[in-house]
C-alpha cells in the first residue's frame, strides 16, 4: 500500500445555507450564494481538500434563513471543479430511494464519478411537520435509513432488484445507466446513538461523528469497527471539527471567545432544545448533542470540542492524534471560509503530511 493511501483526508462543510457554521452575530465573510461557493470549491480543491459536504435544510431557523437544496447545489459545485468529491446530504422521507438512486447515478456520469451521498436520518421535528412528513421515533428513523441505504445499494448494483421492507418496496426494478463508481457511490451517515453506530456497522461506507475529544472519538471508533468486523465489513470514520488556525494560539483562542461572546442566545437555546430532545430520544440517551453545553451548541455539530483551534503546528499535531485512533477524514468548518480554507491548505495541511511521513518512516 502506498503512503498516499494512508493519508488522512479533508472535507469542508458547504455553506449552502445562510448564517455560516456558527450561531453567532459575529461578522462572517462567508456567503451561501452560488458564486461564493463555486469559488470556495475551487480554492478547496487547489488547497488539497478531498471532499465537500452540502447541507440539507428545508426550513429557516437557528440563523439559517435561506437554504439551497443539496443535490442540485452539489451538482453545480461538481461542474465547477475537476477532482473534488461532493457529498450531497439527503433525508429519507422527502427522498424516495428510487429518485435518489437515479439522481445520483446521473450526476455520477455528469461529474465523472465524483458524487457521494450523506443519508441524514433527521433530528428537526419542526421541519418534518412543516413539510408534511411523518415524524418517526428515534430508532425507527434509523431503521428507515438502513432500509433506504439497502435499497439504493441494491438499485445501483443489481438488475431486477426486488426488496420487501417496512418502509420501501421494489419489484424487479432495473436502473440504467448505473453509476460509474463501482460498486457504487460512497454512502456516508452520521449520528452518535447506539442505533446510528449499529446502522453504520451494517450498511454505511463512512460514519460521521460530532466533534469530541480524542478519547471520546476512539471509544466510538472502536465500537463501530468491532461491530462492522462482526458483519464482515469495514467502515471509515469522519469527525466534525471547527477550525480556527491563526499565527498564534492567543489569536485563535480570542476568535473562539468572540464567536461565543457574540452568540445569539435565543437561537442557540432554541437549537439546543430541539437537538437535545433528539439526542435524548435514543433509548440510551446518548445521541448527538445529548451532553453538549451552550458553548458547544454555538457550532452546530460540536466542532469546538475537537479542539482544532491554535497554531498550524498545534492543529497538525492534533489531526495526527485523531488519525492515530482511527479517524480517516476531518470534516472542517470555518468562520471565513474561502480565506481560511486557503490558509489551512498552505499552513496546516503540509505539516500534517510531514508528520504522517515521519510516522510512516518510523514504522518502516
Protein Blocks (a to p, Z undefined) as FASTA:
>chain_A
ZZklmpccddddddfbghijbdcfbdcdbdfbfklmmmmmmmmmmnopabdcddddfbgc
ehiabccdfklmmmmmmmmpmkbccdddddehjacfklmmmmmmmmmmmnnopaccddde
bjalmlmmmnopacddfklmmmmmmmmmmmmmmmmmpghiacddfkbccehiacddddfb
dfbdcdddedjbfklmmmmmmmpmbdcdddddfklmmmmmmmmmmmmmmnopacdddddd
dddddfbfklmmmmmmmmmmmpcfklmmmmmmmmmmmmmmpmnlpaghklccfklmmpmn
lplmnopacdfklmmmmmmmmmmnopabdcdddfblmlmmmmmmmmmmmmmmmmmmmmmm
mmZZ
